[in-house]
Amino acid sequence: MRDPVRIKRILNKLEAIWTVCPDLRLGQLYIAVSGIVGEDFVVRLFNLEDERFEARLDEWIAEHGITVSDSA
């Protein structure tokens, strides 16, 4: 079973990024953060593991100097 604690942790990071980029729609934000491009885009996005997506969130947060509330 996947660790349910990851949910709030990932959502907090996603919220922090989205707050800084409020003009992006959720789907646009998810795609931008995932960094997935190419012909098999849909399959790769569907199969993206939470750990990899969270790592991309962490990269975005670091690159853009975003602060994340620690309420996980």
DSSP file with accessible surface (Angstrom, degrees, kcal/mol):
  #  RESIDUE AA STRUCTURE BP1 BP2  ACC     N-H-->O    O-->H-N    N-H-->O    O-->H-N    TCO  KAPPA ALPHA  PHI   PSI    X-CA   Y-CA   Z-CA
    1    1 A M              0   0  221      0, 0.0     2,-0.1     0, 0.0     0, 0.0   0.000 360.0 360.0 360.0 140.4    0.0    0.0    0.0
    2    2 A R        -     0   0  122      1,-0.1     3,-0.0     2,-0.0     0, 0.0  -0.448 360.0 -97.4 -74.4 148.7    1.2    3.5   -0.8
    3    3 A D    >   -     0   0   88      1,-0.2     3,-1.4    -2,-0.1     4,-0.3  -0.507  27.0-155.8 -69.7 115.3    1.9    5.8    2.1
    4    4 A P  T >> S+     0   0   74      0, 0.0     3,-1.3     0, 0.0     4,-0.6   0.740  87.3  74.1 -67.3 -17.6   -1.1    8.0    2.6
    5    5 A V  H 3> S+     0   0   85      1,-0.3     4,-1.4     2,-0.2     3,-0.3   0.815  83.7  69.3 -63.6 -26.7    1.1   10.7    4.3
    6    6 A R  H <> S+     0   0   45     -3,-1.4     4,-3.0     1,-0.2     5,-0.3   0.800  85.8  69.8 -62.0 -27.3    2.4   11.5    0.8
    7    7 A I  H <> S+     0   0   84     -3,-1.3     4,-2.7    -4,-0.3    -1,-0.2   0.955 103.2  37.1 -62.0 -55.7   -1.0   13.0   -0.2
    8    8 A K  H  X S+     0   0  136     -4,-0.6     4,-2.5    -3,-0.3    -1,-0.2   0.894 116.7  54.7 -64.5 -37.3   -0.9   16.1    2.0
    9    9 A R  H  X S+     0   0   84     -4,-1.4     4,-1.7     2,-0.2    -2,-0.2   0.946 112.9  41.3 -61.5 -47.5    2.8   16.6    1.4
   10   10 A I  H  X S+     0   0   20     -4,-3.0     4,-2.7     1,-0.2    -2,-0.2   0.917 114.4  51.9 -67.5 -42.7    2.4   16.5   -2.3
   11   11 A L  H  X S+     0   0   96     -4,-2.7     4,-2.9    -5,-0.3    -1,-0.2   0.882 106.7  53.9 -63.4 -37.2   -0.7   18.7   -2.2
   12   12 A N  H  X S+     0   0   19     -4,-2.5     4,-2.1     2,-0.2    57,-0.3   0.913 111.5  45.6 -61.7 -41.6    1.1   21.3   -0.1
   13   13 A K  H  X S+     0   0   29     -4,-1.7     4,-2.1     2,-0.2    -2,-0.2   0.923 113.3  49.1 -67.5 -43.7    3.8   21.5   -2.6
   14   14 A L  H  X S+     0   0   21     -4,-2.7     4,-2.9     1,-0.2     5,-0.2   0.924 111.0  50.7 -61.8 -42.6    1.4   21.7   -5.5
   15   15 A E  H  X S+     0   0  111     -4,-2.9     4,-2.4     1,-0.2    -1,-0.2   0.914 107.8  53.0 -61.8 -41.7   -0.6   24.4   -3.7
   16   16 A A  H  X S+     0   0   13     -4,-2.1     4,-1.1     1,-0.2    -1,-0.2   0.922 113.8  42.4 -61.8 -43.1    2.6   26.5   -3.1
   17   17 A I  H  X S+     0   0    0     -4,-2.1     4,-1.5     1,-0.2     3,-0.4   0.935 113.9  50.7 -68.5 -45.6    3.5   26.4   -6.8
   18   18 A W  H  < S+     0   0   94     -4,-2.9     6,-0.2     1,-0.2    -2,-0.2   0.864 105.0  57.7 -63.6 -34.5   -0.1   27.0   -8.0
   19   19 A T  H  < S+     0   0   98     -4,-2.4    -1,-0.2     1,-0.2    -2,-0.2   0.878 109.3  45.3 -63.1 -34.6   -0.4   30.0   -5.7
   20   20 A V  H  < S+     0   0   89     -4,-1.1    -1,-0.2    -3,-0.4    -2,-0.2   0.756 122.6  37.5 -79.1 -23.9    2.7   31.6   -7.4
   21   21 A C  S >< S+     0   0   33     -4,-1.5     3,-1.7     1,-0.1    -1,-0.2  -0.490  70.2 155.8-122.9  59.1    1.3   30.7  -10.9
   22   22 A P  T 3   +     0   0   88      0, 0.0    -1,-0.1     0, 0.0    -3,-0.1   0.687  65.0  67.0 -67.6 -16.6   -2.5   31.3  -10.4
   23   23 A D  T 3  S+     0   0  157     -3,-0.1     2,-0.3     2,-0.1    -5,-0.0   0.652  83.2  91.6 -78.3 -13.4   -3.1   31.9  -14.2
   24   24 A L  S <  S-     0   0   53     -3,-1.7     2,-0.2    -6,-0.2    -3,-0.1  -0.608  77.6-129.4 -79.1 138.9   -2.3   28.2  -14.9
   25   25 A R     >  -     0   0  171     -2,-0.3     4,-2.6     1,-0.1     5,-0.2  -0.483  30.7-104.9 -77.6 160.3   -5.1   25.8  -15.0
   26   26 A L  H  > S+     0   0   86      1,-0.2     4,-2.8     2,-0.2     5,-0.2   0.916 121.3  49.5 -56.2 -45.1   -4.5   22.6  -12.9
   27   27 A G  H  > S+     0   0   46      1,-0.2     4,-2.4     2,-0.2    -1,-0.2   0.910 111.1  49.6 -61.8 -41.0   -3.9   20.4  -15.9
   28   28 A Q  H  > S+     0   0   71      2,-0.2     4,-2.8     1,-0.2    -1,-0.2   0.912 111.8  48.8 -63.3 -42.1   -1.4   23.0  -17.3
   29   29 A L  H  X S+     0   0    0     -4,-2.6     4,-2.8     2,-0.2     5,-0.3   0.938 110.9  49.5 -63.4 -45.8    0.4   23.1  -14.0
   30   30 A Y  H  X S+     0   0   74     -4,-2.8     4,-2.3    -5,-0.2    -2,-0.2   0.925 114.2  45.3 -60.2 -44.4    0.5   19.3  -13.7
   31   31 A I  H  X>S+     0   0   71     -4,-2.4     4,-1.5    -5,-0.2     5,-0.5   0.930 113.5  49.5 -66.6 -44.4    1.9   19.0  -17.3
   32   32 A A  H  <5S+     0   0   42     -4,-2.8    -2,-0.2     1,-0.2     3,-0.2   0.931 114.8  43.8 -61.8 -45.0    4.4   21.8  -16.8
   33   33 A V  H  <5S+     0   0    0     -4,-2.8    -1,-0.2     1,-0.2    -2,-0.2   0.903 108.3  58.2 -68.1 -38.9    5.7   20.4  -13.6
   34   34 A S  H  <5S-     0   0    6     -4,-2.3    -1,-0.2    -5,-0.3    -2,-0.2   0.837  89.9-149.4 -63.3 -31.6    5.9   16.8  -14.9
   35   35 A G  T  <5 +     0   0   43     -4,-1.5     2,-0.4     1,-0.2    -3,-0.1   0.633  41.8 149.9  72.4  13.0    8.2   17.8  -17.7
   36   36 A I      < +     0   0   11     -5,-0.5     2,-0.3     5,-0.0    -1,-0.2  -0.667  12.1 156.1 -86.4 129.4    6.8   15.1  -19.9
   37   37 A V        +     0   0  110     -2,-0.4     3,-0.2    -3,-0.1     2,-0.2  -0.911  21.9  70.4-140.1 166.8    6.8   15.7  -23.6
   38   38 A G  S >  S-     0   0   51     -2,-0.3     3,-1.4     1,-0.2     4,-0.2  -0.464  88.5 -57.2 115.3 175.8    6.7   13.6  -26.7
   39   39 A E  T 3  S+     0   0  208      1,-0.3     3,-0.4    -2,-0.2    -1,-0.2   0.832 130.4  49.7 -64.4 -36.0    4.4   11.3  -28.7
   40   40 A D  T 3> S+     0   0   84      1,-0.2     4,-2.6    -3,-0.2    -1,-0.3   0.066  75.4 128.7 -93.1  28.9    3.7    8.9  -25.8
   41   41 A F  H <>  +     0   0   52     -3,-1.4     4,-2.7     1,-0.2     5,-0.2   0.877  67.4  49.5 -50.1 -50.6    2.9   11.8  -23.5
   42   42 A V  H  > S+     0   0  107     -3,-0.4     4,-2.6     1,-0.2    -1,-0.2   0.932 113.2  45.7 -63.0 -45.1   -0.5   10.5  -22.3
   43   43 A V  H  > S+     0   0   88      1,-0.2     4,-2.0     2,-0.2    -1,-0.2   0.933 114.9  47.4 -64.3 -44.5    0.8    7.1  -21.4
   44   44 A R  H  < S+     0   0  107     -4,-2.6     4,-0.4     2,-0.2    -2,-0.2   0.891 113.4  48.1 -66.2 -37.9    3.9    8.5  -19.6
   45   45 A L  H >< S+     0   0   30     -4,-2.7     3,-1.1    -5,-0.3    -2,-0.2   0.930 111.2  50.8 -67.1 -42.4    1.8   11.1  -17.7
   46   46 A F  H 3< S+     0   0  172     -4,-2.6    -2,-0.2     1,-0.3    -1,-0.2   0.870 114.5  44.0 -62.6 -36.2   -0.7    8.4  -16.7
   47   47 A N  T 3< S+     0   0   98     -4,-2.0     2,-0.3    -5,-0.2    -1,-0.3   0.376  80.1 130.5 -93.0   5.2    2.1    6.2  -15.4
   48   48 A L    <   -     0   0   28     -3,-1.1     2,-0.1    -4,-0.4    -3,-0.1  -0.425  56.8-131.1 -64.1 121.1    4.1    8.9  -13.6
   49   49 A E     >  -     0   0   92     -2,-0.3     4,-2.5     1,-0.1     3,-0.3  -0.428  12.9-121.0 -73.4 148.8    4.9    7.7  -10.1
   50   50 A D  H  > S+     0   0   47      1,-0.2     4,-3.1     2,-0.2     5,-0.2   0.870 112.3  56.4 -56.7 -40.0    4.1    9.9   -7.2
   51   51 A E  H  > S+     0   0  113      1,-0.2     4,-2.0     2,-0.2    -1,-0.2   0.903 109.4  45.3 -62.1 -41.1    7.8    9.9   -6.1
   52   52 A R  H  > S+     0   0  120     -3,-0.3     4,-2.0     2,-0.2    -1,-0.2   0.911 113.8  49.0 -69.1 -42.0    8.9   11.2   -9.5
   53   53 A F  H  X S+     0   0    9     -4,-2.5     4,-2.4     1,-0.2    -2,-0.2   0.931 111.1  50.3 -63.8 -41.3    6.2   13.8   -9.6
   54   54 A E  H  X S+     0   0   20     -4,-3.1     4,-2.7     1,-0.2    -1,-0.2   0.897 107.6  53.8 -64.3 -37.5    7.1   15.0   -6.1
   55   55 A A  H  X S+     0   0   34     -4,-2.0     4,-2.1    -5,-0.2    -1,-0.2   0.908 109.0  48.7 -62.0 -40.6   10.8   15.2   -7.2
   56   56 A R  H  X S+     0   0   36     -4,-2.0     4,-2.5     2,-0.2    -2,-0.2   0.893 109.4  52.7 -65.9 -38.8    9.7   17.4  -10.1
   57   57 A L  H  X S+     0   0    0     -4,-2.4     4,-2.7     1,-0.2    -2,-0.2   0.937 109.0  49.9 -59.1 -46.1    7.7   19.5   -7.6
   58   58 A D  H  X S+     0   0   70     -4,-2.7     4,-2.4     1,-0.2    -2,-0.2   0.886 109.6  51.2 -60.6 -39.7   10.8   19.9   -5.4
   59   59 A E  H  X S+     0   0   70     -4,-2.1     4,-2.9     2,-0.2    -1,-0.2   0.929 111.3  47.3 -62.8 -45.4   12.8   20.9   -8.5
   60   60 A W  H  X S+     0   0   38     -4,-2.5     4,-2.0     2,-0.2     6,-0.2   0.915 111.6  51.0 -61.2 -44.4   10.3   23.6   -9.4
   61   61 A I  H  X>S+     0   0   22     -4,-2.7     5,-2.1     1,-0.2     4,-0.6   0.932 114.3  43.3 -60.3 -45.5   10.1   24.9   -5.8
   62   62 A A  H ><5S+     0   0   81     -4,-2.4     3,-0.8     1,-0.2    -2,-0.2   0.926 113.8  50.4 -66.6 -45.1   13.9   25.1   -5.6
   63   63 A E  H 3<5S+     0   0  129     -4,-2.9    -1,-0.2     1,-0.2    -2,-0.2   0.809 119.3  36.6 -63.9 -32.2   14.3   26.7   -9.1
   64   64 A H  H 3<5S-     0   0  102     -4,-2.0    -1,-0.2    -5,-0.2    -2,-0.2   0.315 106.0-120.1-106.5   5.3   11.6   29.4   -8.4
   65   65 A G  T <<5 +     0   0   64     -3,-0.8     2,-0.3    -4,-0.6    -3,-0.2   0.866  50.9 170.4  60.9  39.8   12.4   30.0   -4.7
   66   66 A I      < -     0   0   19     -5,-2.1     2,-0.4    -6,-0.2    -1,-0.2  -0.627  28.2-137.0 -88.7 139.7    8.9   29.0   -3.6
   67   67 A T        -     0   0  128     -2,-0.3     2,-0.5   -51,-0.1    -1,-0.0  -0.819  14.8-156.9 -96.4 133.4    8.1   28.6    0.1
   68   68 A V        -     0   0   47     -2,-0.4     2,-0.2   -52,-0.0   -55,-0.1  -0.932  17.3-125.4-112.1 130.0    6.0   25.6    1.1
   69   69 A S        -     0   0   69     -2,-0.5     2,-1.1   -57,-0.3     3,-0.1  -0.506  18.7-135.5 -70.7 140.6    4.0   25.6    4.3
   70   70 A D        +     0   0  155     -2,-0.2    -1,-0.1     1,-0.2   -61,-0.1  -0.531  60.7 127.1 -99.5  69.1    4.9   22.5    6.4
   71   71 A S              0   0   77     -2,-1.1    -1,-0.2   -63,-0.1    -2,-0.1   0.096 360.0 360.0-110.7  21.9    1.4   21.4    7.4
   72   72 A A              0   0   69     -3,-0.1   -66,-0.1   -63,-0.1   -67,-0.1  -0.401 360.0 360.0 -78.0 360.0    1.8   17.8    6.3
